[in-house]
Amino acid sequence: MFRVKSTITFCIRNGWKQFDSKLHSLKRQQRLAICAHRLSCNHHSNFLFQNQLERKSYLLSNIRQYASDGLPSHHRVPLPALSPTMEMGTIVSWEKKEGDKLNEGDLLAEIETDKATMGFETPEEGYLAKILVPAGTKDVPLGKLLCIIVSNEEDIAAFKDFVDSGEPVKSSTPKPAAPSAPTPTVSPPVSAPTPAPAVSAPPPPPEGSRIFASPLAKSLAREKGLDLTGIKGSGPSGRIRAQDLEGAVASTPAGMPMTSPSAQYIDIPMTNIRQVIARRLLQSKQTIPHYYLSLDVNMDRILRLRAELNNMLSKDGVKLSVNDFIVKAAALACKKVPEVNSSWQDTFIRQYNSVDVSVAVSTDAGLITPIVFRADSKGLSTISSDTKTLAAKAREGKLRPEEFQGGTFTISNLGMFGIKNFSAVINPPQSCILAVGNSESTLIPDETSETGFRTAKVMSVTLSCDHRVVDGAVGAQWLAHFKKLLEQPEFMLL
């Protein structure tokens, strides 16, 4: 622990240029944890970075050795934050069994975060003495003790009956000295005790008031259909804890129709990813003033160019999709109109120099948006390769956090499902998202034709904009550039 704290203090005093030179003295897991928090705070002050490390002390706690209650020296491994927005996790599987030898960097467990299912590597070398959270456990809070690691194999037996106290792993504090035995005194005669008045149950809080409950208690209440307003909490200031829900009877919330006993239904449990999707979409629609701009794009020239390029690249195994051209055109349009390639930051608007395009991918667990970084400077074949690789990893749940966190502009394409047009919800803190429909044969005017018209493949697109960042005229300019790049693809070479 001293090594980590001294490194943090040194870096805050001397700046980040000396940061990497200090990391060599730390364990691999602590290096990754500190680097992740440095990246998440890189646009803020050093004070914020220090404050984040103090608040998330469980990232550092697993390097401390414990040797209390007659137990040998051991390492307590808590649930770490595998993504910046992670609050809880689900233990999908344990890749090691109790008693197994552990080498630093071995895959210890698979953990489902709010973004994806990720591998959790062994933070310390030694032996896995005890697993405290079995596979399949849901809504495990950050800092919850997951397992015990010992350095010596003969110490494993000492943890056979070890039981977790239930409290998050935190820094050890010196125990206060035991108070001295009080001097016995003679107490005066005590009269018969007066019966205490009966204490009535606390009245339910007024409608709209806040209910103080732990995240785990709220999650369990949702699963069991419990109403927290009638439950008395045993925590500080009446805070409702998980153990307070034992024996509580599920009730139907006010305003919700009763389900007929003969009705047939299935309750599908919420995954962490689905909960995050719901929370972020609700945040977007409640806090972002959306407006929408739509137009049609003639895709004839792009479709001909795609066919020609695919014939040329067939020997190399490269097959370009229409979406690859859309990603490239959107990235170049963002360079032409940089206001669209911006994000709302409450007190300022951040405009990005490179265009990192998030591409919406549908998976069994929910929607995720892997990122094609610097799409404005990449060729079509590279964009095609990156998109296919990221989509495959997303569906297999193998995306790394840096591959889907961030992005400056998002594209959602439902054209392959036959959708003509739709309006997408902005992915905060981005300011725009492009909804792409399918290409349909449409009659358009043609002065060179004898009939005065001809048939063309026309694609409908809708740009959702954050009015705080992008004015209507600016959004219209972006769409005009996007349309020009697709209808005259030679401009992509300029």
C-alpha positions as a Python dict, from the first residue, in 0.01 Angstrom:
ca = {
    (1, 'M'): (0, 0, 0),
    (2, 'F'): (289, 233, 79),
    (3, 'R'): (425, 189, -274),
    (4, 'V'): (95, 294, -431),
    (5, 'K'): (40, 594, -205),
    (6, 'S'): (398, 717, -248),
    (7, 'T'): (363, 686, -627),
    (8, 'I'): (39, 886, -626),
    (9, 'T'): (189, 1158, -405),
    (10, 'F'): (503, 1177, -621),
    (11, 'C'): (299, 1210, -942),
    (12, 'I'): (69, 1479, -805),
    (13, 'R'): (367, 1679, -681),
    (14, 'N'): (584, 1640, -992),
    (15, 'G'): (330, 1603, -1275),
    (16, 'W'): (235, 1314, -1502),
    (17, 'K'): (564, 1312, -1696),
    (18, 'Q'): (717, 1112, -1414),
    (19, 'F'): (413, 886, -1377),
    (20, 'D'): (520, 593, -1593),
    (21, 'S'): (865, 582, -1434),
    (22, 'K'): (704, 510, -1099),
    (23, 'L'): (470, 235, -1214),
    (24, 'H'): (743, -28, -1232),
    (25, 'S'): (727, -78, -854),
    (26, 'L'): (358, -171, -856),
    (27, 'K'): (182, -496, -927),
    (28, 'R'): (30, -534, -1273),
    (29, 'Q'): (-332, -506, -1156),
    (30, 'Q'): (-260, -184, -965),
    (31, 'R'): (-84, -37, -1268),
    (32, 'L'): (-388, -105, -1484),
    (33, 'A'): (-626, 36, -1223),
    (34, 'I'): (-432, 359, -1174),
    (35, 'C'): (-378, 409, -1548),
    (36, 'A'): (-749, 361, -1613),
    (37, 'H'): (-837, 626, -1358),
    (38, 'R'): (-571, 859, -1490),
    (39, 'L'): (-723, 831, -1840),
    (40, 'S'): (-1075, 893, -1708),
    (41, 'C'): (-954, 1209, -1534),
    (42, 'N'): (-709, 1332, -1800),
    (43, 'H'): (-919, 1637, -1883),
    (44, 'H'): (-942, 1744, -1521),
    (45, 'S'): (-712, 1852, -1243),
    (46, 'N'): (-464, 1638, -1054),
    (47, 'F'): (-679, 1695, -748),
    (48, 'L'): (-965, 1507, -914),
    (49, 'F'): (-739, 1211, -988),
    (50, 'Q'): (-623, 1197, -628),
    (51, 'N'): (-982, 1230, -507),
    (52, 'Q'): (-1096, 945, -733),
    (53, 'L'): (-825, 718, -596),
    (54, 'E'): (-923, 802, -238),
    (55, 'R'): (-1292, 731, -313),
    (56, 'K'): (-1216, 404, -494),
    (57, 'S'): (-968, 266, -244),
    (58, 'Y'): (-1076, -91, -327),
    (59, 'L'): (-867, -62, -645),
    (60, 'L'): (-560, -54, -425),
    (61, 'S'): (-675, -265, -132),
    (62, 'N'): (-593, -603, -282),
    (63, 'I'): (-218, -545, -240),
    (64, 'R'): (-251, -525, 139),
    (65, 'Q'): (-166, -833, 339),
    (66, 'Y'): (-397, -937, 619),
    (67, 'A'): (-297, -1150, 916),
    (68, 'S'): (-568, -1118, 1178),
    (69, 'D'): (-792, -1346, 1385),
    (70, 'G'): (-526, -1614, 1386),
    (71, 'L'): (-525, -1643, 1005),
    (72, 'P'): (-199, -1656, 810),
    (73, 'S'): (-90, -1372, 584),
    (74, 'H'): (-325, -1343, 285),
    (75, 'H'): (-457, -1114, 11),
    (76, 'R'): (-823, -1014, -7),
    (77, 'V'): (-940, -957, -365),
    (78, 'P'): (-1244, -726, -399),
    (79, 'L'): (-1462, -667, -704),
    (80, 'P'): (-1282, -397, -906),
    (81, 'A'): (-1431, -134, -1137),
    (82, 'L'): (-1377, -282, -1484),
    (83, 'S'): (-1539, 22, -1649),
    (84, 'P'): (-1571, 387, -1539),
    (85, 'T'): (-1950, 361, -1502),
    (86, 'M'): (-1958, 21, -1332),
    (87, 'E'): (-2142, 11, -999),
    (88, 'M'): (-2220, -361, -972),
    (89, 'G'): (-2114, -679, -1148),
    (90, 'T'): (-2224, -1037, -1205),
    (91, 'I'): (-1981, -1327, -1153),
    (92, 'V'): (-2036, -1528, -1471),
    (93, 'S'): (-1780, -1801, -1399),
    (94, 'W'): (-1464, -1881, -1205),
    (95, 'E'): (-1177, -1998, -1423),
    (96, 'K'): (-978, -2125, -1122),
    (97, 'K'): (-1080, -2361, -842),
    (98, 'E'): (-996, -2341, -473),
    (99, 'G'): (-646, -2473, -423),
    (100, 'D'): (-525, -2387, -774),
    (101, 'K'): (-187, -2225, -828),
    (102, 'L'): (-216, -1867, -954),
    (103, 'N'): (33, -1681, -1166),
    (104, 'E'): (7, -1307, -1214),
    (105, 'G'): (-195, -1239, -1530),
    (106, 'D'): (-389, -1570, -1526),
    (107, 'L'): (-760, -1541, -1601),
    (108, 'L'): (-929, -1567, -1262),
    (109, 'A'): (-1298, -1505, -1340),
    (110, 'E'): (-1542, -1381, -1604),
    (111, 'I'): (-1737, -1076, -1480),
    (112, 'E'): (-2036, -914, -1649),
    (113, 'T'): (-2014, -536, -1614),
    (114, 'D'): (-2258, -266, -1721),
    (115, 'K'): (-2097, -276, -2068),
    (116, 'A'): (-1986, -630, -2149),
    (117, 'T'): (-1857, -959, -2008),
    (118, 'M'): (-1489, -917, -1932),
    (119, 'G'): (-1206, -1132, -1800),
    (120, 'F'): (-1066, -1051, -1456),
    (121, 'E'): (-698, -1140, -1426),
    (122, 'T'): (-526, -1267, -1114),
    (123, 'P'): (-391, -964, -924),
    (124, 'E'): (-138, -1160, -713),
    (125, 'E'): (69, -1474, -742),
    (126, 'G'): (-4, -1753, -497),
    (127, 'Y'): (-284, -2003, -434),
    (128, 'L'): (-659, -1955, -445),
    (129, 'A'): (-757, -2035, -86),
    (130, 'K'): (-1126, -1943, -79),
    (131, 'I'): (-1398, -1832, -322),
    (132, 'L'): (-1653, -1621, -136),
    (133, 'V'): (-1887, -1519, -421),
    (134, 'P'): (-2000, -1821, -625),
    (135, 'A'): (-2048, -1813, -1002),
    (136, 'G'): (-2384, -1682, -1111),
    (137, 'T'): (-2415, -1426, -829),
    (138, 'K'): (-2576, -1107, -961),
    (139, 'D'): (-2554, -742, -851),
    (140, 'V'): (-2227, -779, -660),
    (141, 'P'): (-2134, -429, -536),
    (142, 'L'): (-1793, -277, -599),
    (143, 'G'): (-1548, -355, -319),
    (144, 'K'): (-1726, -680, -226),
    (145, 'L'): (-1475, -948, -122),
    (146, 'L'): (-1454, -1206, -402),
    (147, 'C'): (-1179, -1444, -294),
    (148, 'I'): (-874, -1502, -77),
    (149, 'I'): (-522, -1558, -214),
    (150, 'V'): (-236, -1694, -2),
    (151, 'S'): (132, -1712, -79),
    (152, 'N'): (195, -2057, 69),
    (153, 'E'): (5, -2370, -30),
    (154, 'E'): (-2, -2499, 329),
    (155, 'D'): (-205, -2191, 434),
    (156, 'I'): (-505, -2291, 218),
    (157, 'A'): (-656, -2516, 487),
    (158, 'A'): (-675, -2225, 732),
    (159, 'F'): (-946, -2059, 517),
    (160, 'K'): (-1171, -2361, 475),
    (161, 'D'): (-1436, -2218, 709),
    (162, 'F'): (-1365, -1849, 641),
    (163, 'V'): (-1683, -1640, 622),
    (164, 'D'): (-1704, -1291, 475),
    (165, 'S'): (-1835, -1027, 712),
    (166, 'G'): (-2034, -873, 424),
    (167, 'E'): (-1862, -534, 440),
    (168, 'P'): (-1668, -398, 138),
    (169, 'V'): (-1291, -435, 153),
    (170, 'K'): (-1148, -114, 296),
    (171, 'S'): (-834, 22, 450),
    (172, 'S'): (-741, -118, 786),
    (173, 'T'): (-758, 122, 1078),
    (174, 'P'): (-588, 83, 1417),
    (175, 'K'): (-816, -63, 1680),
    (176, 'P'): (-887, 166, 1975),
    (177, 'A'): (-733, 69, 2304),
    (178, 'A'): (-954, -142, 2525),
    (179, 'P'): (-1110, 71, 2797),
    (180, 'S'): (-997, 1, 3152),
    (181, 'A'): (-1235, -181, 3379),
    (182, 'P'): (-1465, 68, 3555),
    (183, 'T'): (-1451, 101, 3931),
    (184, 'P'): (-1749, -77, 4086),
    (185, 'T'): (-1995, 161, 4249),
    (186, 'V'): (-2297, 105, 4465),
    (187, 'S'): (-2610, 206, 4278),
    (188, 'P'): (-2918, 337, 4460),
    (189, 'P'): (-3225, 118, 4488),
    (190, 'V'): (-3416, 104, 4165),
    (191, 'S'): (-3793, 119, 4165),
    (192, 'A'): (-4006, -106, 3953),
    (193, 'P'): (-3966, -5, 3587),
    (194, 'T'): (-4253, 179, 3428),
    (195, 'P'): (-4383, 4, 3116),
    (196, 'A'): (-4265, 185, 2805),
    (197, 'P'): (-4538, 323, 2579),
    (198, 'A'): (-4599, 121, 2265),
    (199, 'V'): (-4412, 256, 1968),
    (200, 'S'): (-4626, 283, 1660),
    (201, 'A'): (-4492, 199, 1318),
    (202, 'P'): (-4342, 499, 1139),
    (203, 'P'): (-4587, 666, 904),
    (204, 'P'): (-4515, 615, 535),
    (205, 'P'): (-4313, 899, 380),
    (206, 'P'): (-4510, 1162, 190),
    (207, 'E'): (-4557, 1098, -179),
    (208, 'G'): (-4258, 1213, -382),
    (209, 'S'): (-4014, 1202, -86),
    (210, 'R'): (-3681, 1027, -127),
    (211, 'I'): (-3635, 676, 8),
    (212, 'F'): (-3285, 609, 144),
    (213, 'A'): (-3176, 255, 57),
    (214, 'S'): (-2855, 81, -46),
    (215, 'P'): (-2813, -9, -416),
    (216, 'L'): (-2831, -379, -330),
    (217, 'A'): (-3158, -327, -137),
    (218, 'K'): (-3310, -137, -430),
    (219, 'S'): (-3205, -412, -672),
    (220, 'L'): (-3352, -687, -452),
    (221, 'A'): (-3673, -487, -407),
    (222, 'R'): (-3715, -459, -783),
    (223, 'E'): (-3660, -834, -829),
    (224, 'K'): (-3907, -928, -553),
    (225, 'G'): (-4165, -659, -629),
    (226, 'L'): (-4129, -498, -286),
    (227, 'D'): (-4247, -149, -194),
    (228, 'L'): (-3971, 21, 7),
    (229, 'T'): (-4199, 294, 144),
    (230, 'G'): (-4335, 64, 416),
    (231, 'I'): (-4004, -91, 523),
    (232, 'K'): (-3813, 44, 823),
    (233, 'G'): (-3439, 62, 766),
    (234, 'S'): (-3180, -50, 1021),
    (235, 'G'): (-2892, 142, 868),
    (236, 'P'): (-2760, 488, 953),
    (237, 'S'): (-3037, 752, 951),
    (238, 'G'): (-3294, 483, 872),
    (239, 'R'): (-3122, 367, 553),
    (240, 'I'): (-3277, 45, 421),
    (241, 'R'): (-3030, -241, 384),
    (242, 'A'): (-3062, -579, 214),
    (243, 'Q'): (-3129, -767, 540),
    (244, 'D'): (-3424, -537, 611),
    (245, 'L'): (-3610, -695, 317),
    (246, 'E'): (-3625, -1040, 478),
    (247, 'G'): (-3985, -1129, 549),
    (248, 'A'): (-4123, -834, 353),
    (249, 'V'): (-4431, -914, 147),
    (250, 'A'): (-4444, -818, -221),
    (251, 'S'): (-4711, -566, -304),
    (252, 'T'): (-4852, -426, -624),
    (253, 'P'): (-4743, -62, -668),
    (254, 'A'): (-5016, 196, -676),
    (255, 'G'): (-5153, 257, -1022),
    (256, 'M'): (-5034, -80, -1159),
    (257, 'P'): (-5316, -310, -1271),
    (258, 'M'): (-5347, -643, -1095),
    (259, 'T'): (-5242, -942, -1302),
    (260, 'S'): (-5510, -1197, -1364),
    (261, 'P'): (-5428, -1533, -1202),
    (262, 'S'): (-5491, -1703, -1536),
    (263, 'A'): (-5255, -1471, -1728),
    (264, 'Q'): (-4948, -1641, -1872),
    (265, 'Y'): (-4621, -1448, -1865),
    (266, 'I'): (-4246, -1479, -1812),
    (267, 'D'): (-4041, -1240, -1598),
    (268, 'I'): (-3708, -1180, -1772),
    (269, 'P'): (-3433, -1070, -1530),
    (270, 'M'): (-3252, -749, -1613),
    (271, 'T'): (-2886, -782, -1710),
    (272, 'N'): (-2636, -515, -1610),
    (273, 'I'): (-2603, -411, -1975),
    (274, 'R'): (-2979, -373, -2019),
    (275, 'Q'): (-3004, -164, -1701),
    (276, 'V'): (-2731, 70, -1823),
    (277, 'I'): (-2895, 101, -2166),
    (278, 'A'): (-3226, 192, -2001),
    (279, 'R'): (-3063, 444, -1769),
    (280, 'R'): (-2859, 616, -2040),
    (281, 'L'): (-3147, 635, -2290),
    (282, 'L'): (-3374, 782, -2023),
    (283, 'Q'): (-3104, 1033, -1934),
    (284, 'S'): (-3066, 1125, -2301),
    (285, 'K'): (-3436, 1184, -2364),
    (286, 'Q'): (-3485, 1373, -2038),
    (287, 'T'): (-3180, 1601, -2055),
    (288, 'I'): (-3096, 1648, -2425),
    (289, 'P'): (-3318, 1873, -2643),
    (290, 'H'): (-3342, 1652, -2953),
    (291, 'Y'): (-3440, 1775, -3296),
    (292, 'Y'): (-3433, 1580, -3623),
    (293, 'L'): (-3328, 1651, -3982),
    (294, 'S'): (-3403, 1410, -4266),
    (295, 'L'): (-3316, 1386, -4635),
    (296, 'D'): (-3284, 1133, -4917),
    (297, 'V'): (-2953, 1035, -5078),
    (298, 'N'): (-2914, 900, -5432),
    (299, 'M'): (-2702, 587, -5389),
    (300, 'D'): (-2659, 486, -5755),
    (301, 'R'): (-2297, 597, -5792),
    (302, 'I'): (-2192, 454, -5454),
    (303, 'L'): (-2348, 119, -5538),
    (304, 'R'): (-2169, 107, -5874),
    (305, 'L'): (-1838, 207, -5711),
    (306, 'R'): (-1884, -56, -5440),
    (307, 'A'): (-1941, -329, -5700),
    (308, 'E'): (-1628, -226, -5893),
    (309, 'L'): (-1408, -212, -5582),
    (310, 'N'): (-1533, -547, -5456),
    (311, 'N'): (-1443, -706, -5792),
    (312, 'M'): (-1094, -558, -5767),
    (313, 'L'): (-1045, -664, -5403),
    (314, 'S'): (-1204, -1008, -5426),
    (315, 'K'): (-863, -1175, -5457),
    (316, 'D'): (-760, -1017, -5125),
    (317, 'G'): (-1073, -1138, -4949),
    (318, 'V'): (-1201, -783, -4892),
    (319, 'K'): (-1570, -711, -4934),
    (320, 'L'): (-1687, -355, -4875),
    (321, 'S'): (-2035, -287, -4743),
    (322, 'V'): (-2254, 18, -4797),
    (323, 'N'): (-2208, 97, -4428),
    (324, 'D'): (-1831, 134, -4482),
    (325, 'F'): (-1896, 418, -4729),
    (326, 'I'): (-2145, 573, -4486),
    (327, 'V'): (-1890, 567, -4203),
    (328, 'K'): (-1626, 728, -4426),
    (329, 'A'): (-1863, 994, -4557),
    (330, 'A'): (-1989, 1077, -4207),
    (331, 'A'): (-1633, 1113, -4076),
    (332, 'L'): (-1532, 1345, -4360),
    (333, 'A'): (-1850, 1550, -4313),
    (334, 'C'): (-1757, 1590, -3944),
    (335, 'K'): (-1422, 1735, -4053),
    (336, 'K'): (-1606, 1981, -4279),
    (337, 'V'): (-1852, 2077, -4003),
    (338, 'P'): (-1659, 2025, -3675),
    (339, 'E'): (-1945, 2159, -3461),
    (340, 'V'): (-2117, 1822, -3511),
    (341, 'N'): (-1805, 1642, -3386),
    (342, 'S'): (-1847, 1793, -3040),
    (343, 'S'): (-1990, 1709, -2699),
    (344, 'W'): (-2177, 1895, -2425),
    (345, 'Q'): (-1973, 1923, -2102),
    (346, 'D'): (-2216, 2127, -1885),
    (347, 'T'): (-1994, 2436, -1858),
    (348, 'F'): (-1832, 2421, -2202),
    (349, 'I'): (-1852, 2251, -2542),
    (350, 'R'): (-1565, 2018, -2631),
    (351, 'Q'): (-1475, 2000, -3002),
    (352, 'Y'): (-1265, 1698, -3105),
    (353, 'N'): (-981, 1703, -3356),
    (354, 'S'): (-1020, 1343, -3474),
    (355, 'V'): (-1344, 1168, -3571),
    (356, 'D'): (-1406, 845, -3375),
    (357, 'V'): (-1722, 690, -3516),
    (358, 'S'): (-1929, 466, -3287),
    (359, 'V'): (-2115, 200, -3487),
    (360, 'A'): (-2425, 57, -3317),
    (361, 'V'): (-2416, -325, -3300),
    (362, 'S'): (-2706, -538, -3177),
    (363, 'T'): (-2611, -830, -2951),
    (364, 'D'): (-2808, -1083, -2746),
    (365, 'A'): (-2726, -881, -2433),
    (366, 'G'): (-2829, -546, -2583),
    (367, 'L'): (-2701, -263, -2797),
    (368, 'I'): (-2332, -170, -2784),
    (369, 'T'): (-2133, 84, -2985),
    (370, 'P'): (-1775, -19, -3070),
    (371, 'I'): (-1560, 260, -3210),
    (372, 'V'): (-1380, 300, -3543),
    (373, 'F'): (-1106, 537, -3430),
    (374, 'R'): (-982, 815, -3662),
    (375, 'A'): (-1225, 709, -3934),
    (376, 'D'): (-1159, 1034, -4120),
    (377, 'S'): (-800, 927, -4192),
    (378, 'K'): (-863, 557, -4269),
    (379, 'G'): (-927, 395, -4604),
    (380, 'L'): (-1241, 202, -4689),
    (381, 'S'): (-1075, -140, -4661),
    (382, 'T'): (-938, -56, -4314),
    (383, 'I'): (-1277, 74, -4200),
    (384, 'S'): (-1438, -246, -4332),
    (385, 'S'): (-1188, -467, -4150),
    (386, 'D'): (-1219, -273, -3822),
    (387, 'T'): (-1598, -277, -3833),
    (388, 'K'): (-1621, -652, -3896),
    (389, 'T'): (-1368, -730, -3622),
    (390, 'L'): (-1537, -506, -3366),
    (391, 'A'): (-1885, -639, -3449),
    (392, 'A'): (-1769, -1000, -3405),
    (393, 'K'): (-1603, -921, -3071),
    (394, 'A'): (-1914, -735, -2956),
    (395, 'R'): (-2142, -1033, -3026),
    (396, 'E'): (-1898, -1264, -2846),
    (397, 'G'): (-1876, -1027, -2548),
    (398, 'K'): (-1500, -985, -2589),
    (399, 'L'): (-1472, -608, -2642),
    (400, 'R'): (-1219, -430, -2426),
    (401, 'P'): (-1339, -111, -2248),
    (402, 'E'): (-1128, 115, -2468),
    (403, 'E'): (-1296, -29, -2777),
    (404, 'F'): (-1646, 90, -2689),
    (405, 'Q'): (-1603, 376, -2440),
    (406, 'G'): (-1584, 720, -2596),
    (407, 'G'): (-1653, 804, -2959),
    (408, 'T'): (-1744, 1144, -3101),
    (409, 'F'): (-2024, 1054, -3347),
    (410, 'T'): (-2259, 756, -3376),
    (411, 'I'): (-2418, 574, -3671),
    (412, 'S'): (-2716, 340, -3630),
    (413, 'N'): (-2805, 148, -3947),
    (414, 'L'): (-3130, -50, -3969),
    (415, 'G'): (-3140, -60, -4348),
    (416, 'M'): (-3059, -431, -4357),
    (417, 'F'): (-3388, -494, -4174),
    (418, 'G'): (-3591, -313, -4439),
    (419, 'I'): (-3652, -3, -4222),
    (420, 'K'): (-3712, 301, -4442),
    (421, 'N'): (-3643, 571, -4180),
    (422, 'F'): (-3633, 618, -3803),
    (423, 'S'): (-3511, 864, -3540),
    (424, 'A'): (-3227, 750, -3313),
    (425, 'V'): (-3162, 858, -2954),
    (426, 'I'): (-2841, 1056, -2900),
    (427, 'N'): (-2562, 873, -2715),
    (428, 'P'): (-2448, 1120, -2443),
    (429, 'P'): (-2220, 1311, -2421),
    (430, 'Q'): (-2211, 1310, -2803),
    (431, 'S'): (-2416, 1574, -2981),
    (432, 'C'): (-2539, 1383, -3289),
    (433, 'I'): (-2637, 1039, -3413),
    (434, 'L'): (-2719, 940, -3772),
    (435, 'A'): (-3006, 697, -3834),
    (436, 'V'): (-2970, 514, -4167),
    (437, 'G'): (-3259, 343, -4349),
    (438, 'N'): (-3257, 109, -4648),
    (439, 'S'): (-3218, 198, -5013),
    (440, 'E'): (-3538, 175, -5219),
    (441, 'S'): (-3604, 212, -5591),
    (442, 'T'): (-3765, 554, -5643),
    (443, 'L'): (-3863, 759, -5946),
    (444, 'I'): (-3662, 1081, -5971),
    (445, 'P'): (-3664, 1361, -6233),
    (446, 'D'): (-3418, 1315, -6522),
    (447, 'E'): (-3401, 1574, -6802),
    (448, 'T'): (-3187, 1346, -7020),
    (449, 'S'): (-3450, 1071, -7021),
    (450, 'E'): (-3723, 1061, -7285),
    (451, 'T'): (-3983, 1006, -7015),
    (452, 'G'): (-3846, 1288, -6797),
    (453, 'F'): (-3774, 1057, -6506),
    (454, 'R'): (-3577, 747, -6415),
    (455, 'T'): (-3549, 491, -6136),
    (456, 'A'): (-3280, 539, -5873),
    (457, 'K'): (-3178, 377, -5546),
    (458, 'V'): (-3256, 632, -5274),
    (459, 'M'): (-3155, 600, -4908),
    (460, 'S'): (-3328, 792, -4626),
    (461, 'V'): (-3120, 924, -4335),
    (462, 'T'): (-3217, 1118, -4022),
    (463, 'L'): (-2972, 1320, -3813),
    (464, 'S'): (-3063, 1360, -3444),
    (465, 'C'): (-2898, 1670, -3297),
    (466, 'D'): (-2849, 1820, -2952),
    (467, 'H'): (-2980, 2175, -2988),
    (468, 'R'): (-2750, 2296, -2709),
    (469, 'V'): (-2448, 2219, -2929),
    (470, 'V'): (-2566, 2202, -3291),
    (471, 'D'): (-2803, 2464, -3431),
    (472, 'G'): (-3048, 2369, -3704),
    (473, 'A'): (-2849, 2545, -3978),
    (474, 'V'): (-2530, 2367, -3871),
    (475, 'G'): (-2701, 2028, -3879),
    (476, 'A'): (-2836, 2107, -4227),
    (477, 'Q'): (-2484, 2196, -4348),
    (478, 'W'): (-2353, 1864, -4219),
    (479, 'L'): (-2625, 1670, -4402),
    (480, 'A'): (-2553, 1863, -4723),
    (481, 'H'): (-2184, 1765, -4709),
    (482, 'F'): (-2275, 1404, -4625),
    (483, 'K'): (-2516, 1386, -4921),
    (484, 'K'): (-2257, 1537, -5157),
    (485, 'L'): (-1988, 1284, -5053),
    (486, 'L'): (-2218, 987, -5121),
    (487, 'E'): (-2368, 1117, -5445),
    (488, 'Q'): (-2026, 1231, -5575),
    (489, 'P'): (-1783, 985, -5410),
    (490, 'E'): (-1482, 1131, -5588),
    (491, 'F'): (-1492, 1412, -5332),
    (492, 'M'): (-1385, 1157, -5069),
    (493, 'L'): (-1041, 1159, -5234),
    (494, 'L'): (-989, 1533, -5185),
}
